[in-house]
Amino acid sequence: MLRIGPSGNSESFYASGRKHTYQEAEYLAQLGLTAFEYSFGRGVSISDETAGKINAEFKKRDIAISVHAPYYTNFANPDPEMISKSIGYILQSAEACGKLGGERIVFHPAACGKATRDEAVSATKRNLALLAKACAENNVTGYKLCAETMGKLNQIGTVEEVVDFCLIDDIFYPCFDFGHINSYMRGGLKTKDDYRRILDYTIDKLGFEKASVMHVHFSKIQYGDKGEIRHLTFADDKYGPDYVPLAELFDEYGMSPYVICESNGTMSDDALAMKNMHKNA
């Protein structure tokens, strides 16, 4: 089923008098939203007690929870010790995700650094294969590791690169951040056909079964010559992208992605607006 919800607690969540993430489940249920992303962007840290409380509340209301691994994973790093650390961050995120009752872990693939793009992509593919092996050896099963498209030109994670990463092992799924894609293209997502090309390409390469349950991040993002600058809200009418054509395509294709809104402070409100752009969400 198509699921839509916010990344993190929005301003309206706190304005409602709530303070704790376990209260988010009730809040989202009242809005009719069905997904939530918990960020470990600055490090994996959560007590078993807190995770258990969140897990129970979200299960009670059938709200799916995903997690974002630490932002500083880089599978193109030339230092083997740093690759081991990146693998460790994913394994830690998976453990925490399990305690929260989730199955999806979003991660940043890589950055070029001093390498050429081809060299960095090749290194990323080699090291993601090591990640898949580490997951198998540590019995990290039943999870979807979602490689995210990136918004800055020196980062690894175009649509084509992410799709290619998802062919390495069955554990890898795409996380298409359409705000990032639009930023990387400096405003290239304008029409329904722009979105259609991405979906058709992904379905062709990965098959409908895998592509149809992709992870999605969506927000309007300010961009410049080097790509992404900052996240905006749906009130922006300059940078985009627009969710309506993507919603129409998800409905038309019968896809069931998890769509996470990453608007700046208004993620719950904008997620609800996104839900209302679908026919049967």
Order of alpha helices (4+ residues) and beta strands (2+ residues): beta-alpha-alpha-beta-alpha-beta-alpha-beta-beta-alpha-beta-beta-alpha-beta-alpha-alpha-alpha-beta-beta-beta-alpha-beta-alpha
